[in-house]
């Protein structure tokens, strides 16, 4: 016969509590579960965890549940009704828009809670007036639903001079309408982390807003791993409009141009690339911060290679160095500047790279959209939150599964022309 202690222990090792522990969630003591940031993300329903989105959390969180219980208690004791203004009729005190919306929902049976999330993931190094256009498009796409903006977390003295804390600080100052949506989360390293988190929070659909030049890359990558890393009914990659560095309009403003202006000590050009609402003093402070991050001495134009700090401004030099084998060679670790993914170069194209992450996920990037990370190792699954291998590589009997199994066995990964008959004969047990 089981003791009570053993019964409770076994219950904790299985069911929702076990699942919550795997996801590093903490109990609120009332059947709810909180993430590492203290956000209410899931609740226990029977023997399962039900993940909820941001809007549902506002209705189902511990504070709201406690308020509901108190209201129920009051109801049992005949609570005092809300006082009405005697000078105004009861109907006049109800918001007509709210009443109309409620009637429509009653008739159609539709809920106002959105199950879609709109996300923006980018470098913003430094933030520009072009990014303001991007965020406005994201706001339009969200259409009143949830919107989250994640700046990437890479920092170096060439392409990413601002550290993430400083970058977020300037973004919130420059884009005041999006202050609450700009999120500084150490776990959101890549677009994969963003999509995994959204899926776990209960969103069924996701919109990813990017520049037109990055639309195809995000479309291919996000769709490729839907059902493996995350699970959405629909993924939409929305273009914020064309980008052309040769133009003098907002479409031609880029972080690359801004970094070039800094090393050229050209504040006037830099100021033109900031939002109109930004004061000269704030623009100068950002200019100085970028210069400090790039380790440029004040009022001194130092020698530099343009392609290293602004590759899109000098794509010819990028390709020349690439073809000469000076950069992005096989086996080297690189980071995608667009998606934040870090991986090893396994194939070199004419002007692109095929890379694979530590978790065996492949991605493709143009050579002007990556940077070498010689002093940075590929992050383990415990840091990225990405585990396992794609579903297509787990199907027993397939070539993909055989190749994956080979890669896990020392010495087998180098075998290019695998012959199953030779393998069987070599390892056959002799009678």
TAZI-V933597 format. One record per helix or strand. SS is the DSSP state (a for helix, b for strand). FROM is the first residue (numbers start at 1). LEN is the number of residues. If there is no record, write none. Layout:
{{SS,FROM,LEN} {SS,FROM,LEN}}
This chain:
{{a,4,10} {a,16,7} {b,26,2} {b,32,3} {b,40,6} {b,48,4} {a,54,7} {a,62,15} {a,91,3} {a,96,13} {b,116,7} {a,129,14} {b,146,6} {a,164,11} {a,176,3} {b,182,2} {a,191,10} {b,205,6} {a,212,13} {b,226,1} {b,230,1} {b,234,6} {a,250,3} {a,255,9} {a,267,6} {a,280,14} {a,306,4} {a,311,3} {a,315,9} {b,333,4} {b,342,7} {b,352,5} {b,362,5} {a,367,3} {b,370,3} {a,381,4} {a,391,3} {a,399,9} {a,420,7}}
